[in-house]
Amino acid sequence: MQYLSKQPMKFHLLVAGLVAAITHSVAMAEGKGPRHGDPEVRLQRMQQHLQLDDYQVEQIRNIQTADIGWREKREQVNAVLDDDQRAMLDEHRARMRENFRQRRGTPPDAPAAPEAPAEPELEETEL
């Protein structure tokens, strides 16, 4: 124990930072990070707000667990919903985008971020 007490504070901070980073990485990999949330909780919210019937809930649950990309999942979920439910979900997504823009400080009518400028090509004499 004397060994640890002689180590500089920077070392302890480094170890604490590594532990935090690893814990965060594991949580994100398991889909439990802040971006993803628990799929079952999301499904319950969808069921409540969109008035999903039991068949729709089961279909969406199967889509959520499928090994496909998020865009394909979104398309398949949209196919399960009726027109009114799809409109409510689209409204919700639009509100989420707007909230994200406001948190980032981007005006709603601002154009998309410009692409990074291309690196200038070097002439043979500069190499």
N, C-alpha and C positions, 0 to 999 in steps of 0.2 A: 504494500500500500504506500510505502514511502516513495517508491518509484513514481507513482502517479502524481503525488503532491509536488514533486520536483519538476514536472513537465510544465512548459510555458502555457499560458492561457490560450495562445493561438492554437496549440495542438488540441486542447479540449474543445474549442469552438469548431475546429475542423472535423473532429470526430462527431460532434453533435450535428453538424451540417450534413455529413455523409449519411448518418442514420436517418435524418429527416428526408433527405433526397431519396434514399432507398425505399423508405416507407411510402412516400408519395408515389414513386414509380410502381410499386406493387399494387397500391390501391387503384391507380389509373389502369394498369394492365388487367385487373379484375373487373373493370367497368364500374367501380364504385367511387370514382373520382367525382369532382364537382361538375364536370361536363356531362357525364353520362347518367348518374343517379341510378337508382334501383329500377330495373325494367318493370317489375311488378307494381311498384308504386306509380310509375308513369302510366301503366295500363289502367290502374284503378282511377287515376285522375281523368284519363280519356273516357273511361266508362261513365264516370259521373257527369262530366261536362258535355259529352257528345251523346249521352243516352244510348250507349251501345247495347245491343242485345247480346245474349249469351253466345250465340253463334259468332258474332263479330269479335267478341272478346277472345274466344278460342282461336279464331283465325289470326288475329293480331299477335296473340301470344306465340303462335307458331312462327310468324314472320320475325318477331323479335329474336327468337332463338336460332333462326336460320343463319347459316354461314355465308352471308352475302353482304355486299356493300350497302352503305347507308342510303344511297340514292335509290337503289333497287328496293330496299325496305320501304322507303317513302312511297314509291310508286305502287307497291303491293298493298300498303295500308290504304292509300287513296282509293284503290280498286275495291276494297272491302266496304268503304263508307258510302252512304247515299249522298245525294247532292247537297242537302242541307248540312249534314255532318261535315262534308268536305269544305263547304263554305265557312263553317265555324272554325275548322282547323286552320284554314288559310288565313282567316282573320287573326287567330291566335299567333300564327307564325309571323305575320306582318307586325303585330304588336311587339313580339320578341325582338325582331330585327330593329325596330324603332328604339326600343329600350337599350339595345346593345349600342346603337349609334349614339344615343344620348350619353351613355356611360363613357364612350370613347371621345365624346366631344365633337363628333362629326355632324355637321348640319344635314338634315334629311334630304335636301336637294343637292348635296355635294356630289360631284362625279366620283367615280371609282378612283382609287389610289393610282397614280401614274406608275408605269413600269420603270424599273431602274434603268438609267441610261447605259447604253452599250459601252463597253470599254474601248477606248481608242486603239486602233491597230498601230503597231509599231513598225516603223520603216526599217529596212535592213541596216541602215547606219546607226539606229538606236539600239540594236541588239548587241 
